[in-house]
Each structure stands twice: as C-alpha cells, then as structure tokens.
Amino acid sequence: MLKNKEFEKIGDIMHKKKLIKPPAYIWQELALRIISDLNVPNFKRNSVFKICKEYSRSYIEKCLNDTKELCHDGQCWKYFFKLISSQPR
C-alpha cells in the first residue's frame, strides 16, 4: 500500500524557483549562445566575450554559421576562432 505523501505548498515551490538575470548587453547574449552551441571550454569563454564585444554582430553570426556548416566533428570552437581571425575587423 502506498501512503499519501505530503503536498508542497505553492509558496515553497515559488521560493525554489531560480531567477536568471538576463544579459546586460546584446553581445553578451550572442557570446553565451556561441559558448553553448560550440561547446567552448571554460578557458576560452573570455575570448568569446571579447570577440562579441569588438566585432560586428553580422560578421560573428556569419562565422558561426560557417562553422556549423563546415565543421561537423572535432572541436568546432577552434574553427570558429580561426574564421574570426582570418578577416580584419
């Protein structure tokens, strides 16, 4: 026989909810998307933020799309950095 379990109060459930702050700038959101899409390691995260701050959004998205299209296996984030550095700002 199963015993009745106690139900949680709605107030307790609402207090458990984590609040995630949105990025302050648009380029931060882009950097976070790149980090998650390309599985960028922790030691290269700052480089992604710097790239997104200094380069134009259209150029970064073009490089990201090229990376996704051309690099199917291995470390895609290395290919992304190679594409970014291949053209001047």
DSSP file with accessible surface (Angstrom, degrees, kcal/mol):
  #  RESIDUE AA STRUCTURE BP1 BP2  ACC     N-H-->O    O-->H-N    N-H-->O    O-->H-N    TCO  KAPPA ALPHA  PHI   PSI    X-CA   Y-CA   Z-CA
    1    1 A M              0   0  238      0, 0.0     2,-0.4     0, 0.0     0, 0.0   0.000 360.0 360.0 360.0 140.0    0.0    0.0    0.0
    2    2 A L        -     0   0  173      3,-0.0     2,-0.3     1,-0.0     3,-0.0  -0.765 360.0-137.9 -94.3 134.8    1.2    3.5   -0.8
    3    3 A K        -     0   0  191     -2,-0.4     2,-0.3     1,-0.1    -1,-0.0  -0.615  29.6 -99.5 -87.5 150.7    1.0    6.1    1.8
    4    4 A N        -     0   0  165     -2,-0.3     2,-0.3     1,-0.0    -1,-0.1  -0.527  37.6-141.2 -68.6 130.1   -0.2    9.6    1.0
    5    5 A K        -     0   0  183     -2,-0.3     2,-0.2     1,-0.1    -1,-0.0  -0.669  23.2-103.3 -90.3 151.2    2.7   12.0    0.5
    6    6 A E        -     0   0  191     -2,-0.3     2,-0.3     1,-0.1    -1,-0.1  -0.491  34.4-127.5 -73.8 139.8    2.5   15.5    1.8
    7    7 A F        -     0   0  199     -2,-0.2     2,-0.2     1,-0.1    -1,-0.1  -0.644  21.6-116.6 -86.7 146.2    1.9   18.1   -0.9
    8    8 A E        -     0   0  110     -2,-0.3     2,-0.1     1,-0.1    -1,-0.1  -0.549  29.6-112.9 -79.6 147.3    4.2   21.0   -1.2
    9    9 A K     >  -     0   0  155     -2,-0.2     4,-1.8     1,-0.1     3,-0.2  -0.476  19.9-122.8 -76.6 149.9    2.8   24.5   -0.6
   10   10 A I  H  > S+     0   0  133      1,-0.2     4,-2.4     2,-0.2     5,-0.2   0.894 112.5  56.9 -61.6 -37.4    2.7   26.8   -3.6
   11   11 A G  H  > S+     0   0   37      1,-0.2     4,-1.7     2,-0.2    -1,-0.2   0.895 105.5  50.7 -62.0 -38.6    4.8   29.4   -1.7
   12   12 A D  H  > S+     0   0   82     -3,-0.2     4,-1.2     2,-0.2    -1,-0.2   0.891 109.9  50.1 -66.2 -39.0    7.6   26.8   -1.2
   13   13 A I  H  X S+     0   0   87     -4,-1.8     4,-0.8     1,-0.2     3,-0.3   0.915 109.6  50.6 -65.7 -41.2    7.6   25.9   -4.8
   14   14 A M  H  < S+     0   0  117     -4,-2.4     3,-0.5     1,-0.2    -1,-0.2   0.848 107.4  53.6 -67.7 -31.3    7.8   29.6   -5.8
   15   15 A H  H  < S+     0   0  160     -4,-1.7    -1,-0.2     1,-0.2    -2,-0.2   0.787 103.7  56.9 -74.0 -24.7   10.8   30.2   -3.4
   16   16 A K  H  < S+     0   0  139     -4,-1.2    -1,-0.2    -3,-0.3    -2,-0.2   0.700  81.7 108.6 -77.0 -19.8   12.7   27.3   -5.0
   17   17 A K     <  -     0   0  145     -4,-0.8     2,-0.4    -3,-0.5    -3,-0.0  -0.378  69.2-132.0 -64.0 129.8   12.5   28.9   -8.5
   18   18 A K        -     0   0  183     -2,-0.1     2,-0.6     1,-0.0    -1,-0.1  -0.661  10.7-140.3 -84.8 136.6   15.9   30.2   -9.6
   19   19 A L        -     0   0  159     -2,-0.4     2,-0.6     2,-0.0    -1,-0.0  -0.855  13.7-160.7 -97.7 122.5   16.0   33.7  -11.0
   20   20 A I        -     0   0  154     -2,-0.6    -2,-0.0     0, 0.0     0, 0.0  -0.921  14.7-135.0-106.2 120.7   18.3   34.0  -14.0
   21   21 A K        -     0   0  185     -2,-0.6     3,-0.1     1,-0.1    -2,-0.0  -0.539  21.0-123.7 -73.5 135.3   19.4   37.6  -14.8
   22   22 A P        -     0   0  107      0, 0.0    -1,-0.1     0, 0.0     7,-0.0  -0.412  39.4 -86.7 -72.5 155.1   19.2   38.4  -18.5
   23   23 A P        -     0   0   52      0, 0.0     6,-0.0     0, 0.0     3,-0.0  -0.318  28.8-136.7 -61.0 146.7   22.4   39.7  -20.1
   24   24 A A  S    S+     0   0   81     -3,-0.1     2,-0.3     1,-0.0     3,-0.0   0.817  86.0  35.2 -75.0 -31.3   23.0   43.4  -19.8
   25   25 A Y  S >> S-     0   0  143      1,-0.1     4,-1.2     0, 0.0     3,-0.6  -0.892  79.0-123.1-124.4 156.4   24.1   43.8  -23.4
   26   26 A I  H 3> S+     0   0  115     -2,-0.3     4,-1.9     1,-0.2     3,-0.3   0.879 111.1  58.8 -65.1 -37.1   23.1   42.2  -26.7
   27   27 A W  H 3> S+     0   0   62      1,-0.2     4,-2.2     2,-0.2    -1,-0.2   0.806 100.0  57.9 -66.8 -25.2   26.6   41.0  -27.4
   28   28 A Q  H <> S+     0   0   50     -3,-0.6     4,-2.4     2,-0.2    -1,-0.2   0.905 104.8  50.4 -69.3 -38.5   26.7   39.1  -24.1
   29   29 A E  H  X S+     0   0  117     -4,-1.2     4,-2.0    -3,-0.3    -2,-0.2   0.910 110.6  49.4 -63.9 -41.7   23.6   37.1  -25.2
   30   30 A L  H  X S+     0   0    3     -4,-1.9     4,-2.4     2,-0.2    -2,-0.2   0.918 110.1  51.3 -62.4 -42.9   25.4   36.3  -28.5
   31   31 A A  H  X S+     0   0    0     -4,-2.2     4,-2.6     1,-0.2    -2,-0.2   0.917 109.2  49.8 -62.5 -43.1   28.5   35.2  -26.6
   32   32 A L  H  X S+     0   0   75     -4,-2.4     4,-2.1     1,-0.2    -1,-0.2   0.882 110.2  51.1 -64.2 -36.6   26.5   32.9  -24.4
   33   33 A R  H  X S+     0   0   92     -4,-2.0     4,-2.8     2,-0.2     5,-0.2   0.919 111.0  47.8 -66.0 -41.8   24.8   31.4  -27.4
   34   34 A I  H  X S+     0   0    0     -4,-2.4     4,-2.6     2,-0.2     6,-0.2   0.927 110.1  52.8 -64.0 -43.9   28.2   30.7  -29.1
   35   35 A I  H  X>S+     0   0   14     -4,-2.6     5,-1.6     1,-0.2     4,-0.6   0.918 115.2  40.3 -59.9 -42.7   29.6   29.2  -26.0
   36   36 A S  H  <5S+     0   0   73     -4,-2.1     3,-0.4    -5,-0.2    -2,-0.2   0.908 116.3  48.8 -76.0 -38.9   26.7   26.8  -25.7
   37   37 A D  H  <5S+     0   0   67     -4,-2.8    -2,-0.2     1,-0.2    -1,-0.2   0.880 121.6  33.3 -67.6 -39.1   26.4   26.0  -29.4
   38   38 A L  H  <5S-     0   0   11     -4,-2.6    39,-0.6    -5,-0.2    -1,-0.2   0.361 103.2-123.6-100.9   3.6   30.1   25.3  -30.0
   39   39 A N  T  <5 -     0   0  134     -4,-0.6    -3,-0.2    -3,-0.4    -4,-0.1   0.939  36.3-165.7  52.8  52.6   30.9   23.8  -26.5
   40   40 A V      < -     0   0   11     -5,-1.6    -1,-0.2    -6,-0.2     5,-0.1  -0.515  18.9-118.0 -70.5 130.3   33.6   26.3  -25.9
   41   41 A P    >   -     0   0   35      0, 0.0     3,-1.7     0, 0.0     4,-0.4  -0.253  25.2-105.8 -68.5 161.8   35.8   25.3  -22.9
   42   42 A N  G >  S+     0   0  133      1,-0.3     3,-1.1     2,-0.2     4,-0.4   0.827 116.3  60.1 -58.5 -35.7   36.0   27.5  -19.8
   43   43 A F  G 3  S+     0   0  154      1,-0.2    -1,-0.3     2,-0.1     4,-0.1   0.636 108.7  44.8 -74.1  -7.8   39.5   28.8  -20.5
   44   44 A K  G <> S+     0   0   68     -3,-1.7     4,-1.5     2,-0.1    -1,-0.2   0.382  83.6  95.6-111.8   2.1   38.3   30.3  -23.8
   45   45 A R  H <> S+     0   0   88     -3,-1.1     4,-2.0    -4,-0.4     3,-0.2   0.917  82.6  53.4 -60.4 -43.4   35.0   31.9  -22.6
   46   46 A N  H  > S+     0   0  134     -4,-0.4     4,-2.3     1,-0.2    -1,-0.2   0.861 105.0  55.6 -61.7 -34.5   36.6   35.3  -22.1
   47   47 A S  H  > S+     0   0   45      2,-0.2     4,-2.4     1,-0.2    -1,-0.2   0.884 105.7  51.3 -65.3 -38.0   37.9   35.3  -25.7
   48   48 A V  H  X S+     0   0    0     -4,-1.5     4,-2.5    -3,-0.2    -2,-0.2   0.923 110.0  49.2 -65.3 -43.1   34.3   34.7  -27.0
   49   49 A F  H  X S+     0   0   46     -4,-2.0     4,-1.6     1,-0.2    -2,-0.2   0.912 111.3  50.1 -62.3 -39.8   33.0   37.7  -24.9
   50   50 A K  H  X S+     0   0  124     -4,-2.3     4,-2.1     2,-0.2     5,-0.2   0.924 110.6  49.3 -65.6 -42.0   35.9   39.9  -26.2
   51   51 A I  H  X S+     0   0   17     -4,-2.4     4,-2.7     1,-0.2    -2,-0.2   0.933 111.0  49.5 -61.0 -46.2   35.1   38.9  -29.8
   52   52 A C  H  < S+     0   0    5     -4,-2.5    -1,-0.2     1,-0.2    -2,-0.2   0.796 112.5  48.4 -67.5 -26.7   31.4   39.6  -29.4
   53   53 A K  H  < S+     0   0  141     -4,-1.6    -1,-0.2    -5,-0.2    -2,-0.2   0.866 119.7  35.6 -78.9 -35.3   32.2   43.0  -27.9
   54   54 A E  H  < S+     0   0   82     -4,-2.1     2,-0.2    -5,-0.2    -2,-0.2   0.786 108.9  62.2 -93.7 -30.5   34.7   44.1  -30.6
   55   55 A Y  S  < S-     0   0   39     -4,-2.7     2,-0.1    -5,-0.2    34,-0.0  -0.588  90.7 -94.2 -97.4 162.5   33.3   42.6  -33.9
   56   56 A S     >  -     0   0   66     -2,-0.2     4,-2.2     1,-0.1     5,-0.2  -0.401  28.6-124.7 -73.6 149.3   30.1   43.3  -35.6
   57   57 A R  H  > S+     0   0   95      1,-0.2     4,-2.7     2,-0.2     5,-0.2   0.886 109.6  54.0 -62.0 -39.3   27.1   41.0  -34.9
   58   58 A S  H  > S+     0   0   87      1,-0.2     4,-2.0     2,-0.2    -1,-0.2   0.906 109.2  47.8 -64.8 -40.8   26.6   40.2  -38.6
   59   59 A Y  H  > S+     0   0   32      2,-0.2     4,-2.3     1,-0.2    -1,-0.2   0.921 112.9  48.4 -66.3 -41.4   30.3   39.2  -39.0
   60   60 A I  H  X S+     0   0    1     -4,-2.2     4,-2.6     1,-0.2    -2,-0.2   0.923 111.8  48.6 -65.7 -43.6   30.2   37.0  -35.9
   61   61 A E  H  X S+     0   0   56     -4,-2.7     4,-2.7     2,-0.2    -1,-0.2   0.874 109.7  53.2 -66.4 -33.6   26.9   35.3  -37.0
   62   62 A K  H  X S+     0   0  107     -4,-2.0     4,-2.4    -5,-0.2    -2,-0.2   0.939 111.5  45.5 -63.9 -44.8   28.4   34.7  -40.5
   63   63 A C  H  X S+     0   0    4     -4,-2.3     4,-2.3     2,-0.2    -2,-0.2   0.890 112.5  51.3 -65.7 -37.9   31.4   33.0  -38.9
   64   64 A L  H  X S+     0   0    0     -4,-2.6     4,-2.5     2,-0.2    -2,-0.2   0.934 111.3  47.0 -65.0 -44.4   29.2   31.0  -36.6
   65   65 A N  H  X S+     0   0   88     -4,-2.7     4,-2.0     1,-0.2    -2,-0.2   0.899 112.3  50.2 -64.6 -40.4   27.0   29.8  -39.4
   66   66 A D  H  X S+     0   0   46     -4,-2.4     4,-2.7     2,-0.2     5,-0.3   0.899 110.1  51.3 -63.1 -39.9   30.1   28.9  -41.5
   67   67 A T  H  X S+     0   0    0     -4,-2.3     4,-2.4     1,-0.2    -2,-0.2   0.936 110.8  47.1 -63.3 -46.3   31.5   27.0  -38.5
   68   68 A K  H  < S+     0   0   94     -4,-2.5    -1,-0.2     1,-0.2    -2,-0.2   0.858 116.6  45.4 -63.7 -34.2   28.3   25.0  -38.1
   69   69 A E  H  < S+     0   0  132     -4,-2.0    -2,-0.2    -5,-0.2    -1,-0.2   0.887 123.1  31.1 -77.0 -38.8   28.1   24.2  -41.8
   70   70 A L  H  < S+     0   0  100     -4,-2.7     2,-0.7     1,-0.2    -2,-0.2   0.745 110.9  60.7 -97.2 -25.3   31.7   23.2  -42.4
   71   71 A C     <  +     0   0   22     -4,-2.4    -1,-0.2    -5,-0.3     5,-0.1  -0.869  50.1 157.9-111.7 104.2   32.9   21.7  -39.1
   72   72 A H        +     0   0  155     -2,-0.7     2,-0.3    -3,-0.1    -1,-0.2   0.684  64.3  26.2 -98.5 -22.7   30.8   18.6  -38.2
   73   73 A D  S    S+     0   0  132      2,-0.1     2,-0.1     3,-0.0    -1,-0.1  -0.900  98.2  28.6-137.4 165.3   33.2   16.8  -35.8
   74   74 A G  S    S-     0   0   71     -2,-0.3     2,-1.2     1,-0.1     3,-0.1  -0.468 110.8 -19.1  86.5-155.1   36.1   17.7  -33.5
   75   75 A Q    >>  -     0   0  105      1,-0.2     4,-1.0    -2,-0.1     3,-1.0  -0.712  58.0-179.3 -95.9  94.4   36.5   21.0  -31.7
   76   76 A C  H 3> S+     0   0   26     -2,-1.2     4,-2.2     1,-0.3    -1,-0.2   0.799  75.7  67.9 -65.2 -29.4   34.3   23.4  -33.6
   77   77 A W  H 3> S+     0   0   26    -39,-0.6     4,-2.2     1,-0.2    -1,-0.3   0.858  96.5  54.6 -63.6 -31.3   35.3   26.3  -31.4
   78   78 A K  H <> S+     0   0  117     -3,-1.0     4,-1.9     2,-0.2    -1,-0.2   0.912 108.2  48.8 -66.6 -40.1   38.8   26.2  -32.8
   79   79 A Y  H  X S+     0   0   75     -4,-1.0     4,-2.4     2,-0.2    -2,-0.2   0.895 108.6  54.4 -65.6 -38.3   37.5   26.5  -36.3
   80   80 A F  H  X S+     0   0    1     -4,-2.2     4,-2.4     2,-0.2    -2,-0.2   0.936 108.8  47.6 -60.7 -46.3   35.3   29.4  -35.2
   81   81 A F  H  X S+     0   0   36     -4,-2.2     4,-2.2     1,-0.2    -1,-0.2   0.874 110.1  53.6 -64.0 -34.5   38.3   31.3  -33.8
   82   82 A K  H  X S+     0   0  145     -4,-1.9     4,-0.9     2,-0.2    -1,-0.2   0.916 110.1  46.6 -66.2 -42.4   40.2   30.6  -37.0
   83   83 A L  H  X S+     0   0   32     -4,-2.4     4,-0.6     2,-0.2     3,-0.5   0.910 111.8  51.0 -65.4 -42.3   37.4   32.1  -39.1
   84   84 A I  H >< S+     0   0    4     -4,-2.4     3,-0.7     1,-0.2    -2,-0.2   0.918 113.0  44.9 -60.7 -43.8   37.2   35.1  -36.8
   85   85 A S  H 3< S+     0   0   88     -4,-2.2    -1,-0.2     1,-0.2    -2,-0.2   0.640  97.6  74.9 -79.3 -10.1   40.9   35.8  -37.0
   86   86 A S  H 3< S+     0   0   79     -4,-0.9    -1,-0.2    -3,-0.5    -2,-0.2   0.758  96.4  48.3 -75.3 -22.5   41.1   35.3  -40.8
   87   87 A Q  S << S-     0   0  102     -3,-0.7    -1,-0.0    -4,-0.6     2,-0.0  -0.907  87.8-113.3-119.4 146.1   39.5   38.6  -41.7
   88   88 A P              0   0  120      0, 0.0    -2,-0.1     0, 0.0    -1,-0.0  -0.299 360.0 360.0 -69.9 161.8   40.2   42.1  -40.3
   89   89 A R              0   0  191     -4,-0.1   -33,-0.1   -34,-0.0   -30,-0.0   0.678 360.0 360.0 -66.3 360.0   37.7   43.9  -38.2
